[in-house]
Amino acid sequence: MGRFGCRGDTPESRAIEKFIKVNKRHRRALDGKLNSTGVFRSQHQILMFIVDRPGVSQKELAEQLGVSTATVAVSLKKLEQGGYISRIVDPRDNRYNQLCVTEKGKEVARCSVSIFEEMEKVMFQGFTQEEFQLLGQLLDRVYDNLKVYVPEKEDII
């Protein structure tokens, strides 16, 4: 029986358990590093998105991230209060604000890129090109197999 009494000890369940363990450790490590920037992980994802797409609207941001505009609004408010972003009225439509990153936000983004690069180097230390290729192929297969439950059109970033 598995941990919850409903699944056997199968190669699939062991692989999923390892995948989940890696994901959790990655999140904890990343959170620990990103906390030094003053921006939490969810806010960080939004900040980096705005850095890559200056002038994006709140509605467009929510659509691209696959979350509600209300969810995005909470993070945007915190980012704006922290001085990381600003809102500018869209000259084409007064009902919308364009989101822009401040200098403080750009500095956090630069720092964060360094954190991500460092994390990637540590995570994949000692991997050969062949191992990267194999890992990529295996993850692509898992991803493709899950299309049965989540069509690509419903994928988010």
N, CA and C atoms as a LAMMPS dump frame, in Angstrom:
ITEM: TIMESTEP
0
ITEM: NUMBER OF ATOMS
471
ITEM: BOX BOUNDS ff ff ff
-5.0000000000000000e+02 5.0000000000000000e+02
-5.0000000000000000e+02 5.0000000000000000e+02
-5.0000000000000000e+02 5.0000000000000000e+02
ITEM: ATOMS id mol type element x y z
1 1 1 N 0.826 -1.191 0
2 1 2 C 0 0 0
3 1 3 C 0.869 1.253 0
4 2 1 N 0.352 2.272 -0.596
5 2 2 C 1.041 3.549 -0.624
6 2 3 C 0.88 4.293 0.688
7 3 1 N 1.397 5.48 0.713
8 3 2 C 1.397 6.304 1.917
9 3 3 C -0.014 6.543 2.456
10 4 1 N -1.009 6.641 1.595
11 4 2 C -2.375 6.937 2.019
12 4 3 C -3.262 5.7 1.95
13 5 1 N -2.681 4.535 1.78
14 5 2 C -3.432 3.302 1.79
15 5 3 C -4.21 3.024 0.524
16 6 1 N -3.996 3.82 -0.524
17 6 2 C -4.803 3.612 -1.721
18 6 3 C -3.979 3.347 -2.981
19 7 1 N -2.661 3.443 -2.892
20 7 2 C -1.837 3.209 -4.077
21 7 3 C -0.72 2.254 -3.73
22 8 1 N -0.396 1.45 -4.689
23 8 2 C 0.724 0.542 -4.491
24 8 3 C 2.048 1.235 -4.723
25 9 1 N 3.116 0.546 -4.401
26 9 2 C 4.457 1.064 -4.629
27 9 3 C 4.834 0.708 -6.055
28 10 1 N 4.584 1.649 -6.98
29 10 2 C 4.821 1.406 -8.403
30 10 3 C 5.929 2.323 -8.902
31 11 1 N 6.525 1.992 -10.036
32 11 2 C 7.532 2.899 -10.613
33 11 3 C 6.945 4.289 -10.87
34 12 1 N 5.689 4.334 -11.274
35 12 2 C 5.046 5.628 -11.543
36 12 3 C 4.91 6.45 -10.267
37 13 1 N 4.436 5.817 -9.185
38 13 2 C 4.249 6.569 -7.94
39 13 3 C 5.595 7.015 -7.36
40 14 1 N 6.626 6.197 -7.498
41 14 2 C 7.959 6.591 -7.012
42 14 3 C 8.507 7.766 -7.827
43 15 1 N 8.284 7.737 -9.144
44 15 2 C 8.756 8.837 -9.992
45 15 3 C 8.026 10.137 -9.649
46 16 1 N 6.721 10.053 -9.443
47 16 2 C 5.948 11.246 -9.078
48 16 3 C 6.411 11.781 -7.734
49 17 1 N 6.654 10.882 -6.788
50 17 2 C 7.121 11.309 -5.467
51 17 3 C 8.459 12.04 -5.579
52 18 1 N 9.358 11.534 -6.401
53 18 2 C 10.654 12.195 -6.597
54 18 3 C 10.469 13.561 -7.262
55 19 1 N 9.588 13.612 -8.251
56 19 2 C 9.317 14.867 -8.946
57 19 3 C 8.794 15.905 -7.95
58 20 1 N 7.868 15.502 -7.088
59 20 2 C 7.298 16.406 -6.092
60 20 3 C 8.368 16.855 -5.095
61 21 1 N 9.233 15.928 -4.661
62 21 2 C 10.31 16.285 -3.735
63 21 3 C 11.249 17.315 -4.352
64 22 1 N 11.611 17.12 -5.608
65 22 2 C 12.488 18.072 -6.3
66 22 3 C 11.799 19.429 -6.392
67 23 1 N 10.529 19.419 -6.757
68 23 2 C 9.773 20.665 -6.887
69 23 3 C 9.716 21.416 -5.556
70 24 1 N 9.432 20.706 -4.476
71 24 2 C 9.358 21.347 -3.157
72 24 3 C 10.707 21.916 -2.729
73 25 1 N 11.775 21.152 -2.938
74 25 2 C 13.107 21.637 -2.55
75 25 3 C 13.494 22.852 -3.393
76 26 1 N 13.178 22.81 -4.674
77 26 2 C 13.466 23.937 -5.559
78 26 3 C 12.727 25.181 -5.074
79 27 1 N 11.449 25.041 -4.741
80 27 2 C 10.659 26.182 -4.263
81 27 3 C 11.232 26.742 -2.964
82 28 1 N 11.59 25.859 -2.026
83 28 2 C 12.151 26.326 -0.749
84 28 3 C 13.47 27.061 -0.973
85 29 1 N 14.318 26.504 -1.817
86 29 2 C 15.612 27.138 -2.105
87 29 3 C 15.401 28.489 -2.786
88 30 1 N 14.504 28.512 -3.756
89 30 2 C 14.232 29.748 -4.485
90 30 3 C 13.614 30.796 -3.568
91 31 1 N 12.654 30.377 -2.743
92 31 2 C 12.042 31.315 -1.798
93 31 3 C 13.094 31.919 -0.875
94 32 1 N 14.002 31.076 -0.381
95 32 2 C 15.049 31.564 0.509
96 32 3 C 15.918 32.613 -0.149
97 33 1 N 16.248 32.394 -1.405
98 33 2 C 17.084 33.352 -2.139
99 33 3 C 16.296 34.612 -2.522
100 34 1 N 15.065 34.426 -3.011
101 34 2 C 14.28 35.571 -3.481
102 34 3 C 13.813 36.473 -2.343
103 35 1 N 13.672 35.929 -1.138
104 35 2 C 13.243 36.751 -0.01
105 35 3 C 14.195 37.914 0.226
106 36 1 N 15.464 37.743 -0.136
107 36 2 C 16.432 38.821 0.048
108 36 3 C 16.145 40.02 -0.855
109 37 1 N 15.335 39.812 -1.892
110 37 2 C 15.009 40.907 -2.81
111 37 3 C 13.861 41.763 -2.295
112 38 1 N 13.118 41.255 -1.311
113 38 2 C 11.959 41.988 -0.794
114 38 3 C 10.679 41.695 -1.548
115 39 1 N 10.755 40.817 -2.549
116 39 2 C 9.587 40.477 -3.355
117 39 3 C 9.336 38.98 -3.209
118 40 1 N 8.084 38.625 -2.928
119 40 2 C 7.733 37.214 -2.798
120 40 3 C 7.634 36.559 -4.166
121 41 1 N 7.688 35.204 -4.197
122 41 2 C 7.742 34.459 -5.451
123 41 3 C 6.59 34.822 -6.397
124 42 1 N 5.351 34.855 -5.905
125 42 2 C 4.223 35.155 -6.794
126 42 3 C 4.325 36.581 -7.341
127 43 1 N 4.736 37.517 -6.499
128 43 2 C 4.922 38.89 -6.964
129 43 3 C 6.096 38.969 -7.93
130 44 1 N 7.098 38.163 -7.643
131 44 2 C 8.283 38.136 -8.487
132 44 3 C 7.932 37.705 -9.917
133 45 1 N 7.099 36.673 -10.031
134 45 2 C 6.681 36.198 -11.357
135 45 3 C 5.987 37.317 -12.125
136 46 1 N 5.158 38.06 -11.446
137 46 2 C 4.457 39.177 -12.084
138 46 3 C 5.442 40.273 -12.468
139 47 1 N 6.341 40.611 -11.565
140 47 2 C 7.347 41.644 -11.847
141 47 3 C 8.172 41.278 -13.077
142 48 1 N 8.638 40.037 -13.143
143 48 2 C 9.457 39.61 -14.282
144 48 3 C 8.65 39.643 -15.582
145 49 1 N 7.382 39.314 -15.503
146 49 2 C 6.525 39.361 -16.688
147 49 3 C 6.42 40.799 -17.198
148 50 1 N 6.227 41.743 -16.266
149 50 2 C 6.113 43.153 -16.663
150 50 3 C 7.438 43.671 -17.216
151 51 1 N 8.551 43.232 -16.656
152 51 2 C 9.867 43.627 -17.182
153 51 3 C 9.973 43.207 -18.648
154 52 1 N 9.519 41.998 -18.952
155 52 2 C 9.602 41.482 -20.322
156 52 3 C 8.568 42.102 -21.258
157 53 1 N 7.469 42.625 -20.697
158 53 2 C 6.388 43.184 -21.514
159 53 3 C 5.925 44.52 -20.943
160 54 1 N 6.77 45.546 -21.015
161 54 2 C 6.395 46.842 -20.442
162 54 3 C 5.107 47.363 -21.076
163 55 1 N 4.261 47.961 -20.242
164 55 2 C 3.016 48.529 -20.741
165 55 3 C 1.859 47.546 -20.775
166 56 1 N 2.088 46.307 -20.335
167 56 2 C 1.021 45.315 -20.318
168 56 3 C -0.084 45.804 -19.38
169 57 1 N -1.33 45.464 -19.673
170 57 2 C -2.438 45.834 -18.796
171 57 3 C -2.662 44.742 -17.757
172 58 1 N -3.401 45.089 -16.709
173 58 2 C -3.714 44.119 -15.665
174 58 3 C -4.509 42.948 -16.245
175 59 1 N -5.423 43.252 -17.133
176 59 2 C -6.248 42.207 -17.751
177 59 3 C -5.387 41.265 -18.59
178 60 1 N -4.507 41.835 -19.408
179 60 2 C -3.616 41.009 -20.238
180 60 3 C -2.698 40.151 -19.363
181 61 1 N -2.193 40.736 -18.295
182 61 2 C -1.314 40.031 -17.372
183 61 3 C -2.035 38.826 -16.773
184 62 1 N -3.25 39.043 -16.296
185 62 2 C -4.036 37.962 -15.696
186 62 3 C -4.289 36.85 -16.715
187 63 1 N -4.634 37.234 -17.933
188 63 2 C -4.888 36.233 -18.977
189 63 3 C -3.645 35.417 -19.263
190 64 1 N -2.501 36.074 -19.381
191 64 2 C -1.248 35.382 -19.692
192 64 3 C -0.804 34.457 -18.565
193 65 1 N -1.077 34.848 -17.33
194 65 2 C -0.684 34.028 -16.188
195 65 3 C -1.732 32.978 -15.849
196 66 1 N -2.91 33.087 -16.447
197 66 2 C -3.968 32.114 -16.205
198 66 3 C -4.601 32.245 -14.839
199 67 1 N -4.69 33.481 -14.345
200 67 2 C -5.327 33.736 -13.052
201 67 3 C -6.35 34.854 -13.212
202 68 1 N -7.142 35.084 -12.17
203 68 2 C -8.157 36.135 -12.237
204 68 3 C -7.512 37.512 -12.104
205 69 1 N -8.223 38.525 -12.594
206 69 2 C -7.717 39.896 -12.454
207 69 3 C -7.679 40.291 -10.978
208 70 1 N -8.592 39.734 -10.169
209 70 2 C -8.586 40.029 -8.729
210 70 3 C -7.323 39.492 -8.068
211 71 1 N -6.905 38.298 -8.468
212 71 2 C -5.674 37.71 -7.919
213 71 3 C -4.472 38.579 -8.27
214 72 1 N -4.41 39.009 -9.514
215 72 2 C -3.305 39.856 -9.964
216 72 3 C -3.35 41.204 -9.248
217 73 1 N -4.55 41.717 -9.015
218 73 2 C -4.703 43.041 -8.404
219 73 3 C -4.04 43.104 -7.032
220 74 1 N -4.177 42.05 -6.246
221 74 2 C -3.584 42.021 -4.904
222 74 3 C -2.064 42.141 -5.002
223 75 1 N -1.453 41.343 -5.87
224 75 2 C 0.005 41.391 -6.024
225 75 3 C 0.46 42.716 -6.612
226 76 1 N -0.282 43.235 -7.579
227 76 2 C 0.094 44.514 -8.179
228 76 3 C 0.055 45.631 -7.143
229 77 1 N -0.954 45.598 -6.285
230 77 2 C -1.06 46.624 -5.245
231 77 3 C 0.168 46.592 -4.337
232 78 1 N 0.583 45.391 -3.942
233 78 2 C 1.762 45.257 -3.077
234 78 3 C 3.033 45.703 -3.799
235 79 1 N 3.148 45.341 -5.077
236 79 2 C 4.319 45.756 -5.854
237 79 3 C 4.351 47.268 -6.018
238 80 1 N 3.182 47.861 -6.225
239 80 2 C 3.114 49.311 -6.382
240 80 3 C 3.43 50 -5.051
241 81 1 N 2.891 49.503 -3.954
242 81 2 C 3.17 50.081 -2.633
243 81 3 C 4.652 49.96 -2.274
244 82 1 N 5.277 48.879 -2.738
245 82 2 C 6.701 48.686 -2.475
246 82 3 C 7.602 49.503 -3.384
247 83 1 N 7.02 50.172 -4.371
248 83 2 C 7.801 51.004 -5.28
249 83 3 C 8.462 50.235 -6.418
250 84 1 N 7.969 49.012 -6.712
251 84 2 C 8.565 48.185 -7.757
252 84 3 C 7.934 48.415 -9.132
253 85 1 N 6.665 48.83 -9.132
254 85 2 C 5.974 49.101 -10.395
255 85 3 C 5.189 50.402 -10.272
256 86 1 N 4.769 50.91 -11.426
257 86 2 C 3.857 52.054 -11.457
258 86 3 C 2.81 51.784 -12.527
259 87 1 N 1.727 52.517 -12.425
260 87 2 C 0.64 52.394 -13.404
261 87 3 C 0.519 53.715 -14.149
262 88 1 N 0.359 53.604 -15.456
263 88 2 C 0.199 54.776 -16.298
264 88 3 C -1.092 54.592 -17.075
265 89 1 N -1.922 55.625 -17.114
266 89 2 C -3.176 55.528 -17.851
267 89 3 C -2.864 55.295 -19.326
268 90 1 N -3.519 54.291 -19.887
269 90 2 C -3.317 53.94 -21.293
270 90 3 C -3.83 55.087 -22.159
271 91 1 N -2.977 55.686 -22.989
272 91 2 C -3.41 56.821 -23.809
273 91 3 C -4.49 56.439 -24.827
274 92 1 N -4.586 55.167 -25.16
275 92 2 C -5.598 54.717 -26.132
276 92 3 C -6.953 54.465 -25.479
277 93 1 N -6.939 54.229 -24.135
278 93 2 C -8.181 53.9 -23.448
279 93 3 C -8.028 54.227 -21.963
280 94 1 N -8.717 55.265 -21.504
281 94 2 C -8.594 55.731 -20.122
282 94 3 C -9.017 54.695 -19.09
283 95 1 N -9.741 53.669 -19.505
284 95 2 C -10.214 52.652 -18.554
285 95 3 C -9.108 51.7 -18.141
286 96 1 N -7.999 51.702 -18.862
287 96 2 C -6.924 50.752 -18.594
288 96 3 C -5.657 51.451 -18.145
289 97 1 N -4.908 50.742 -17.312
290 97 2 C -3.591 51.206 -16.893
291 97 3 C -2.529 50.312 -17.524
292 98 1 N -1.458 50.946 -17.949
293 98 2 C -0.3 50.196 -18.403
294 98 3 C 0.617 50.018 -17.199
295 99 1 N 1.145 48.815 -17.049
296 99 2 C 2.025 48.514 -15.924
297 99 3 C 3.472 48.701 -16.349
298 100 1 N 4.219 49.423 -15.544
299 100 2 C 5.626 49.706 -15.843
300 100 3 C 6.466 49.397 -14.61
301 101 1 N 7.695 48.985 -14.842
302 101 2 C 8.612 48.667 -13.759
303 101 3 C 9.449 49.901 -13.441
304 102 1 N 9.562 50.2 -12.154
305 102 2 C 10.376 51.338 -11.708
306 102 3 C 11.849 50.922 -11.689
307 103 1 N 12.72 51.876 -11.416
308 103 2 C 14.148 51.558 -11.295
309 103 3 C 14.382 50.553 -10.169
310 104 1 N 13.669 50.721 -9.071
311 104 2 C 13.779 49.786 -7.949
312 104 3 C 13.358 48.38 -8.402
313 105 1 N 12.291 48.302 -9.175
314 105 2 C 11.832 47.021 -9.698
315 105 3 C 12.823 46.409 -10.668
316 106 1 N 13.447 47.25 -11.491
317 106 2 C 14.448 46.751 -12.444
318 106 3 C 15.662 46.184 -11.707
319 107 1 N 16.044 46.816 -10.614
320 107 2 C 17.176 46.319 -9.83
321 107 3 C 16.844 44.957 -9.224
322 108 1 N 15.627 44.804 -8.719
323 108 2 C 15.195 43.51 -8.18
324 108 3 C 15.202 42.463 -9.29
325 109 1 N 14.743 42.84 -10.468
326 109 2 C 14.712 41.906 -11.598
327 109 3 C 16.127 41.46 -11.968
328 110 1 N 17.076 42.399 -12.002
329 110 2 C 18.463 42.041 -12.315
330 110 3 C 19.016 41.072 -11.272
331 111 1 N 18.751 41.368 -10.02
332 111 2 C 19.205 40.508 -8.926
333 111 3 C 18.57 39.125 -9.051
334 112 1 N 17.312 39.095 -9.382
335 112 2 C 16.586 37.835 -9.491
336 112 3 C 17.106 36.97 -10.633
337 113 1 N 17.447 37.595 -11.732
338 113 2 C 18.01 36.839 -12.854
339 113 3 C 19.286 36.132 -12.397
340 114 1 N 20.103 36.837 -11.623
341 114 2 C 21.327 36.226 -11.088
342 114 3 C 20.996 35.047 -10.176
343 115 1 N 19.955 35.21 -9.368
344 115 2 C 19.541 34.129 -8.473
345 115 3 C 19.099 32.915 -9.281
346 116 1 N 18.302 33.127 -10.313
347 116 2 C 17.843 32.015 -11.15
348 116 3 C 19.016 31.32 -11.845
349 117 1 N 19.953 32.113 -12.36
350 117 2 C 21.108 31.52 -13.038
351 117 3 C 21.929 30.678 -12.068
352 118 1 N 22.14 31.197 -10.858
353 118 2 C 22.883 30.453 -9.843
354 118 3 C 22.159 29.152 -9.491
355 119 1 N 20.838 29.243 -9.313
356 119 2 C 20.04 28.065 -8.964
357 119 3 C 20.139 27.003 -10.06
358 120 1 N 20.064 27.418 -11.312
359 120 2 C 20.161 26.477 -12.43
360 120 3 C 21.522 25.78 -12.442
361 121 1 N 22.577 26.544 -12.218
362 121 2 C 23.92 25.953 -12.212
363 121 3 C 24.052 24.908 -11.114
364 122 1 N 23.541 25.242 -9.927
365 122 2 C 23.619 24.309 -8.803
366 122 3 C 22.77 23.065 -9.083
367 123 1 N 21.548 23.27 -9.569
368 123 2 C 20.629 22.148 -9.813
369 123 3 C 21.201 21.136 -10.8
370 124 1 N 21.851 21.625 -11.825
371 124 2 C 22.279 20.747 -12.904
372 124 3 C 23.78 20.535 -12.952
373 125 1 N 24.419 20.778 -11.81
374 125 2 C 25.859 20.575 -11.72
375 125 3 C 26.207 19.134 -12.094
376 126 1 N 27.166 18.982 -12.993
377 126 2 C 27.637 17.657 -13.373
378 126 3 C 26.832 16.969 -14.464
379 127 1 N 25.758 17.601 -14.945
380 127 2 C 24.966 16.994 -16.021
381 127 3 C 25.707 17.137 -17.349
382 128 1 N 25.673 16.091 -18.139
383 128 2 C 26.253 16.15 -19.484
384 128 3 C 25.19 16.658 -20.459
385 129 1 N 25.621 17.022 -21.647
386 129 2 C 24.67 17.452 -22.678
387 129 3 C 23.686 16.326 -23.006
388 130 1 N 24.186 15.102 -23.017
389 130 2 C 23.324 13.957 -23.306
390 130 3 C 22.259 13.794 -22.215
391 131 1 N 22.652 14.003 -20.96
392 131 2 C 21.693 13.899 -19.858
393 131 3 C 20.633 15.005 -19.934
394 132 1 N 21.068 16.216 -20.308
395 132 2 C 20.103 17.3 -20.495
396 132 3 C 19.105 16.937 -21.585
397 133 1 N 19.619 16.415 -22.677
398 133 2 C 18.758 16.049 -23.796
399 133 3 C 17.767 14.96 -23.372
400 134 1 N 18.254 13.928 -22.687
401 134 2 C 17.38 12.843 -22.234
402 134 3 C 16.34 13.355 -21.245
403 135 1 N 16.753 14.169 -20.278
404 135 2 C 15.821 14.719 -19.306
405 135 3 C 14.744 15.545 -20.013
406 136 1 N 15.148 16.354 -20.959
407 136 2 C 14.193 17.154 -21.727
408 136 3 C 13.199 16.286 -22.474
409 137 1 N 13.691 15.234 -23.107
410 137 2 C 12.799 14.332 -23.847
411 137 3 C 11.808 13.639 -22.914
412 138 1 N 12.288 13.187 -21.763
413 138 2 C 11.413 12.5 -20.816
414 138 3 C 10.345 13.445 -20.266
415 139 1 N 10.737 14.662 -19.92
416 139 2 C 9.762 15.63 -19.414
417 139 3 C 8.762 16.024 -20.498
418 140 1 N 9.214 16.132 -21.741
419 140 2 C 8.301 16.415 -22.851
420 140 3 C 7.258 15.304 -22.995
421 141 1 N 7.688 14.057 -22.833
422 141 2 C 6.745 12.937 -22.923
423 141 3 C 5.713 12.991 -21.808
424 142 1 N 6.161 13.263 -20.592
425 142 2 C 5.223 13.381 -19.469
426 142 3 C 4.23 14.505 -19.751
427 143 1 N 4.736 15.632 -20.204
428 143 2 C 3.9 16.79 -20.527
429 143 3 C 2.874 16.427 -21.597
430 144 1 N 3.332 15.794 -22.657
431 144 2 C 2.429 15.398 -23.746
432 144 3 C 1.382 14.398 -23.273
433 145 1 N 1.782 13.47 -22.412
434 145 2 C 0.832 12.485 -21.899
435 145 3 C -0.28 13.147 -21.086
436 146 1 N 0.019 14.258 -20.44
437 146 2 C -0.977 14.947 -19.62
438 146 3 C -1.977 15.755 -20.441
439 147 1 N -1.767 15.862 -21.748
440 147 2 C -2.713 16.58 -22.61
441 147 3 C -4.095 15.947 -22.572
442 148 1 N -4.151 14.679 -22.196
443 148 2 C -5.431 13.994 -22.068
444 148 3 C -6.316 14.727 -21.05
445 149 1 N -5.694 15.272 -20.002
446 149 2 C -6.431 15.944 -18.946
447 149 3 C -6.449 17.462 -19.055
448 150 1 N -5.386 18.023 -19.646
449 150 2 C -5.293 19.469 -19.781
450 150 3 C -4.885 19.805 -21.217
451 151 1 N -5.851 20.195 -22.045
452 151 2 C -5.496 20.57 -23.423
453 151 3 C -4.524 21.747 -23.444
454 152 1 N -3.695 21.809 -24.467
455 152 2 C -2.688 22.878 -24.554
456 152 3 C -3.282 24.257 -24.474
457 153 1 N -4.496 24.436 -25.017
458 153 2 C -5.104 25.776 -25.004
459 153 3 C -5.363 26.26 -23.587
460 154 1 N -5.378 25.351 -22.603
461 154 2 C -5.595 25.738 -21.211
462 154 3 C -4.296 25.912 -20.447
463 155 1 N -3.162 25.673 -21.094
464 155 2 C -1.871 25.824 -20.426
465 155 3 C -1.632 27.266 -20.056
466 156 1 N -0.936 27.45 -18.94
467 156 2 C -0.5 28.787 -18.542
468 156 3 C 1.013 28.793 -18.508
469 157 1 N 1.567 29.94 -18.282
470 157 2 C 3.023 30.084 -18.282
471 157 3 C 3.646 29.189 -17.251
